[in-house]
């Protein structure tokens, strides 16, 4: 997906190029009409001046050219017309008869259609102007204005090639565009990503706050400090969503913990009554079921604590000290079940690690309990501390690699007939994720090893 900066740069470039293209087309159009307008105005000034120099010589009207006589016929031609529009005297190219209808219209024959000048200043009171071919087929501009005595004075010249003007405009426009357009566009392409990055800084801050929120910290809310007004409603909506999630999660967590806690007392009382009333032969079978229920309740309480316990971000503990304490506490039960348990030090020196020692203890206890229940009688359980890792290894049935990715899901059991609840490994995985660590499993040749990897503490 393209970034917002990239999209803005592309959109800005399209706007710049579109504006540049439209400007160029307008300038080309104006270049065409501009050259035509220069010729028309030049002829108009000349015929206006000549209209004042019409004289009667021997009773005949004569046009006195004065200084214009030397250039007559070279570029510009002149003519004198009578009141009916017929040429009575020419200098240079032959004059053009103008019909009375054309004189009455008194309009301009504009060959270029739309023009900004003509749109801003409609053609009113202009001299009569025609575009006509001469005897050689060259297009000429012919301008005719009234003179005293009902006569008309006319001037004409070849219509210049507008391609020259267009080429000049194109060159000038291209030369100026490099500095006037492309340089700002280049600067905009550099500035836009910086501006977007600065503008989106509040979004990144809110995103960082969202990344820190987990099940135990749903009571946090996004800060509205320096959040743009356009984003405030979005942030408030997310805060409202977090409030609803927090309430729902808290109800679920409290229900699980309260239910597990409240069931422990009546089950313990029921077990005491059963042991006092039921014969010894049936009592052993019932005890197994009571142990299953007691283990399930203990794990539900552990799961509730793993999900909801607040973690001290600055917490540190010694993994060797933790392993020593847990092994010493669980060794009698492991030995009573016919297993051996040993604490070993790995090749690396144990180091202080980040995390909550209470949650880490729950995770380690679950792994050892899992090893006791799934190892063969008479086998040894090894708890190995190596730098920032604690491993629990036991002999038993191997775990296929295909199942290793799903075995940390809640209520997963390799053997559905086993006495386990299927929550132990899920609790371990939840705890390690909350501590910023990980749990891994390795299996082969009838041996299974679970490893708790903690974050190294300062100086580790």
C-alpha positions in Angstrom: 0.0 0.0 0.0 1.4 3.4 -1.0 2.1 5.8 1.8 0.1 9.0 2.4 3.2 11.1 1.5 3.5 9.3 -1.8 -0.1 9.9 -2.6 0.1 13.6 -1.8 3.2 14.0 -3.9 1.6 12.3 -6.8 -1.6 14.4 -6.5 0.4 17.6 -6.2 2.5 16.7 -9.3 -0.7 16.0 -11.2 -2.2 19.4 -10.2 1.1 21.2 -11.1 1.4 19.5 -14.5 -2.3 20.0 -15.3 -2.1 23.7 -14.4 1.1 24.0 -16.4 -0.5 22.4 -19.4 -3.6 24.6 -19.2 -1.4 27.7 -18.8 0.6 26.8 -21.9 -2.5 26.2 -24.0 -3.9 29.6 -23.0 -0.6 31.3 -23.7 -0.4 29.7 -27.2 -3.9 30.9 -27.9 -3.0 34.4 -26.8 0.3 34.3 -28.8 -1.7 33.7 -31.9 -4.2 36.5 -31.3 -1.5 38.8 -29.8 0.5 38.9 -33.0 -2.7 39.5 -35.0 -3.6 42.2 -32.6 -0.3 44.0 -33.0 -0.7 44.1 -36.8 -4.3 45.3 -36.5 -3.5 48.0 -34.1 -0.5 49.2 -36.2 -2.7 49.4 -39.3 -5.5 51.2 -37.3 -3.1 53.8 -36.1 -1.8 54.5 -39.6 -5.3 54.7 -41.2 -6.5 57.0 -38.4 -3.6 59.3 -39.1 -4.1 59.2 -42.9 -7.8 59.9 -42.5 -6.8 63.4 -41.5 -4.7 63.9 -44.7 -7.3 63.5 -47.4 -7.1 66.5 -49.7 -8.9 67.7 -52.8 -6.5 68.1 -55.7 -8.1 69.5 -58.9 -11.4 68.6 -57.5 -10.4 65.0 -56.9 -9.9 63.4 -53.4 -6.3 62.5 -52.9 -4.6 60.7 -50.1 -1.4 62.4 -49.0 1.0 59.7 -47.6 3.8 62.0 -46.5 6.6 59.9 -44.9 4.6 56.7 -45.5 4.9 57.1 -49.2 8.5 55.5 -49.3 7.3 52.3 -47.6 4.0 52.0 -49.6 3.8 48.7 -51.3 6.8 47.1 -49.6 4.9 45.8 -46.6 1.9 48.0 -46.1 -0.4 49.1 -48.9 -2.9 52.1 -48.8 -6.0 52.9 -50.6 -8.7 55.6 -50.7 -12.4 54.6 -51.1 -15.4 56.5 -52.0 -18.6 56.6 -49.9 -20.0 53.5 -51.6 -16.8 51.5 -50.7 -15.2 51.4 -54.2 -11.4 52.0 -54.5 -10.6 55.2 -56.2 -6.9 55.4 -55.4 -4.3 52.8 -54.4 -0.6 52.8 -53.2 1.1 49.4 -53.4 -1.2 46.4 -53.5 -4.6 47.2 -54.9 -7.2 48.3 -52.5 -10.2 46.2 -51.6 -13.8 47.3 -52.3 -15.9 47.2 -49.2 -19.6 46.6 -49.6 -22.1 49.0 -48.0 -23.4 46.0 -46.0 -20.0 45.4 -44.5 -19.7 49.1 -43.8 -23.0 49.1 -42.0 -22.1 46.1 -39.9 -18.9 47.9 -38.8 -17.6 44.6 -37.3 -14.4 42.7 -37.1 -13.7 39.5 -39.0 -11.7 37.7 -36.2 -10.0 34.6 -37.5 -9.0 33.3 -34.0 -12.3 32.8 -32.3 -12.1 33.0 -28.5 -9.6 35.4 -26.9 -9.3 36.7 -23.4 -9.0 40.3 -24.7 -12.1 39.9 -26.9 -13.9 38.3 -23.9 -13.0 41.1 -21.6 -13.5 43.9 -24.3 -16.2 42.9 -26.8 -15.6 44.3 -30.3 -17.4 47.7 -30.3 -16.4 50.7 -32.3 -13.6 48.9 -34.0 -12.6 49.8 -37.6 -13.8 47.6 -40.4 -11.3 44.7 -40.6 -11.2 41.9 -43.1 -8.8 39.0 -43.7 -8.6 38.5 -47.5 -6.1 36.8 -49.9 -4.2 39.0 -52.4 -3.5 38.2 -56.0 -0.7 35.8 -54.9 -3.0 34.0 -52.4 -1.3 35.5 -49.4 -3.7 36.3 -46.5 -3.8 40.0 -45.8 -5.2 42.1 -42.9 -7.3 44.9 -44.4 -8.4 47.8 -42.1 -10.8 50.5 -43.2 -11.8 53.6 -41.3 -14.0 56.6 -42.2 -12.5 59.9 -43.4 -13.9 63.4 -43.9 -16.3 63.9 -46.8 -17.8 60.4 -46.6 -14.6 58.8 -47.9 -12.8 55.8 -46.5 -9.1 55.2 -45.9 -7.7 51.7 -46.1 -4.4 50.0 -45.1 -3.4 46.4 -45.5 -0.4 44.1 -44.8 0.3 40.4 -45.0 -0.9 38.3 -42.1 2.2 37.2 -40.3 2.9 33.6 -39.5 1.7 33.0 -35.9 4.0 29.9 -35.6 6.9 32.3 -35.0 5.1 33.9 -32.0 4.1 30.4 -30.7 7.7 29.2 -30.9 8.9 32.3 -29.1 6.3 31.8 -26.4 7.2 28.1 -26.1 10.8 28.9 -25.7 10.2 31.7 -23.1 7.6 29.6 -21.3 9.9 26.6 -21.2 12.8 28.6 -20.0 10.8 30.3 -17.2 9.0 27.1 -16.3 12.2 25.4 -15.0 12.5 28.1 -12.3 8.9 29.1 -11.8 7.2 25.7 -11.8 9.6 22.7 -11.7 11.8 24.1 -8.9 8.8 24.7 -6.6 7.5 21.3 -7.6 10.8 19.7 -6.6 10.8 21.6 -3.3 7.2 20.5 -2.7 8.2 16.8 -3.3 10.9 17.2 -0.7 8.8 19.2 1.8 5.5 17.2 1.5 6.9 14.0 3.1 8.4 16.1 5.9 5.2 18.0 6.5 3.1 14.8 6.4 5.5 13.1 8.8 5.2 16.0 11.2 1.4 16.2 10.8 1.0 12.4 11.4 3.2 12.5 14.5 0.1 12.5 16.8 -1.2 9.4 14.9 2.1 7.6 15.5 1.9 8.6 19.2 -1.6 7.2 19.5 -0.5 4.1 17.6 2.3 3.6 20.1 -0.1 3.9 23.0 -2.4 1.4 21.4 0.5 -1.1 21.0 1.1 -1.0 24.8 -2.5 -1.8 25.6 -3.1 -5.5 26.5 -5.8 -7.4 28.4 -4.5 -6.3 31.8 -4.3 -2.6 30.8 -7.6 -2.0 29.1 -8.3 0.7 31.6 -5.8 2.9 29.8 -7.1 5.6 27.4 -5.5 7.4 24.5 -4.2 10.8 25.3 -5.9 13.8 23.5 -2.8 16.0 24.0 -1.8 17.7 20.8 -4.2 15.6 18.8 -5.5 17.5 15.7 -9.2 18.4 15.8 -9.8 16.2 12.8 -8.7 13.2 14.9 -10.2 13.9 18.2 -13.5 12.2 17.4 -11.6 9.1 16.2 -9.6 9.0 19.4 -12.6 9.5 21.6 -14.4 6.7 19.7 -11.5 4.4 20.4 -11.5 5.4 24.1 -15.1 4.5 24.3 -14.5 1.2 22.6 -11.7 0.5 25.1 -14.1 1.3 28.0 -16.6 -1.2 26.7 -13.9 -3.9 26.2 -12.5 -3.2 29.7 -15.9 -3.6 31.3 -16.7 -6.9 29.4 -13.2 -8.3 30.0 -13.4 -7.4 33.7 -16.8 -9.2 34.1 -15.4 -12.3 32.4 -12.3 -12.3 34.5 -14.1 -11.7 37.7 -16.6 -14.5 36.9 -13.8 -17.0 36.2 -11.9 -16.2 39.3 -15.0 -16.0 41.6 -16.4 -19.2 40.2 -13.1 -21.1 40.7 -12.6 -19.7 44.1 -16.2 -20.3 45.3 -16.1 -23.9 44.1 -13.0 -24.9 46.0 -14.6 -24.8 49.4 -17.7 -26.9 48.6 -15.6 -29.4 46.7 -13.1 -29.7 49.6 -16.1 -30.3 51.9 -17.6 -32.8 49.6 -14.3 -34.7 49.3 -14.0 -34.9 53.1 -17.5 -36.3 53.4 -16.9 -38.8 50.6 -13.7 -40.0 52.3 -15.6 -40.5 55.5 -18.6 -42.3 54.0 -17.5 -44.1 50.9 -15.7 -47.5 51.2 -12.0 -47.5 50.5 -12.2 -49.4 47.2 -14.5 -46.8 45.6 -12.8 -43.9 47.4 -9.7 -44.1 45.3 -11.7 -43.7 42.1 -13.5 -40.7 43.4 -10.2 -39.2 44.6 -8.9 -39.2 41.1 -12.0 -37.2 39.9 -11.6 -34.8 42.8 -8.0 -34.3 41.9 -9.0 -33.4 38.3 -11.6 -30.9 39.5 -9.1 -29.4 42.0 -6.4 -29.1 39.3 -8.9 -27.5 36.9 -10.0 -24.9 39.6 -6.3 -24.1 40.4 -5.6 -23.6 36.7 -8.6 -21.4 36.2 -7.4 -19.2 39.0 -3.9 -19.2 37.5 -5.3 -18.3 34.1 -7.3 -15.5 35.6 -4.2 -14.2 37.3 -2.1 -14.5 34.2 -4.6 -12.5 32.2 -5.3 -9.8 34.8 -2.2 -9.4 37.0 -0.5 -6.0 36.7 3.1 -6.3 35.8 5.9 -4.2 37.3 7.7 -2.9 34.3 10.9 -2.5 36.4 10.6 -6.0 37.9 13.8 -8.2 38.0 14.4 -11.7 39.3 17.1 -14.4 39.4 16.0 -17.4 37.3 18.3 -19.8 39.3 16.8 -18.7 42.6 13.2 -19.1 41.2 14.0 -22.6 39.8 15.6 -23.7 43.1 12.6 -22.6 45.1 10.0 -24.2 42.8 11.9 -27.5 42.5 12.3 -27.7 46.2 8.6 -27.1 46.7 7.4 -29.6 44.0 10.1 -32.3 44.5 8.1 -34.3 47.2 5.1 -34.6 45.0 7.2 -35.6 42.0 9.1 -38.2 44.0 5.9 -39.6 45.4 4.6 -40.1 41.9 7.6 -42.3 41.1 9.7 -39.7 39.2 13.0 -38.1 40.0 13.6 -34.3 39.7 16.9 -32.5 39.5 18.0 -28.9 39.1 21.0 -28.3 36.8 23.0 -25.3 35.6 23.6 -24.9 31.9 26.8 -23.9 30.2 26.0 -20.2 30.5 26.0 -18.3 33.8 22.5 -17.4 35.0 21.7 -13.7 34.7 19.0 -11.4 36.1 16.0 -11.2 33.8 13.1 -8.8 33.3 9.6 -9.9 34.5 7.2 -10.6 37.3 8.5 -13.4 39.5 5.0 -14.4 40.6 3.9 -15.0 37.0 7.2 -16.7 36.1 6.6 -19.1 39.1 3.2 -20.0 37.8 4.6 -20.8 34.4 7.4 -22.9 35.7 5.1 -24.8 38.1 2.8 -25.6 35.2 5.7 -27.0 33.1 7.0 -29.2 35.9 3.5 -30.4 36.7 3.0 -31.2 33.0 6.3 -33.1 32.9 5.3 -35.1 36.0 2.0 -36.2 34.5 3.3 -37.0 31.0 6.7 -38.7 31.8 7.2 -42.4 32.4 7.3 -43.7 35.9 10.9 -44.0 37.1 12.2 -41.4 34.7 14.0 -38.2 35.6 12.8 -34.6 35.2 15.5 -32.1 34.6 15.2 -28.4 35.3 18.0 -26.6 33.6 18.9 -22.9 34.1 21.1 -21.4 31.3 21.6 -17.7 31.3 18.1 -16.2 30.9 16.4 -19.5 30.0 14.8 -22.1 32.2 14.2 -25.5 30.5 12.1 -28.5 31.8 13.0 -31.8 30.1 11.4 -35.2 30.6 11.1 -38.5 28.8 7.8 -39.6 27.5 5.9 -39.7 24.3 7.2 -37.5 21.5 5.1 -34.6 20.2 4.8 -34.5 16.4 6.0 -31.3 14.9 2.6 -30.6 13.3 1.1 -30.4 16.8 3.7 -28.2 18.3 2.2 -25.1 16.8 -1.3 -25.8 18.3 -0.4 -27.3 21.7 -0.4 -23.9 23.4 -4.1 -23.3 22.6 -6.6 -23.5 25.5 -8.0 -26.9 26.2 -5.6 -28.6 23.9 -4.7 -32.2 24.9 -2.7 -34.7 23.0 -4.6 -37.6 24.7 -8.2 -36.7 25.3 -8.4 -39.4 27.9 -5.7 -37.8 30.1 -6.5 -36.2 33.4 -5.3 -32.8 32.4 -7.5 -29.8 31.7 -5.7 -28.6 28.6 -5.0 -25.2 30.2 -1.5 -25.6 31.6 0.5 -24.8 28.4 -2.0 -22.1 27.4 -1.3 -20.5 30.8 2.4 -20.7 30.2 2.2 -19.2 26.8 -0.1 -16.3 28.0 2.4 -15.5 30.9 5.5 -15.5 28.7 3.8 -13.2 26.1 2.9 -10.8 28.9 6.4 -10.9 30.2 7.8 -10.1 26.8 9.5 -13.5 26.5 8.6 -16.8 24.7 8.0 -20.5 25.4 9.4 -23.1 23.0 9.2 -26.8 22.7 11.6 -29.4 21.3 10.8 -33.1 20.9 12.6 -36.1 19.6 13.5 -39.7 20.5 11.0 -39.9 23.3 12.2 -36.7 25.0 10.3 -33.4 25.4 11.9 -30.1 26.4 10.0 -26.9 27.2 12.1 -23.7 27.4 11.1 -20.4 29.0 13.1 -17.6 27.4 13.0 -14.3 29.5 14.1 -10.8 28.5 17.6 -10.1 29.8 17.8 -7.7 32.7 20.1 -4.6 32.7 23.7 -5.5 32.3 22.9 -9.1 31.2 
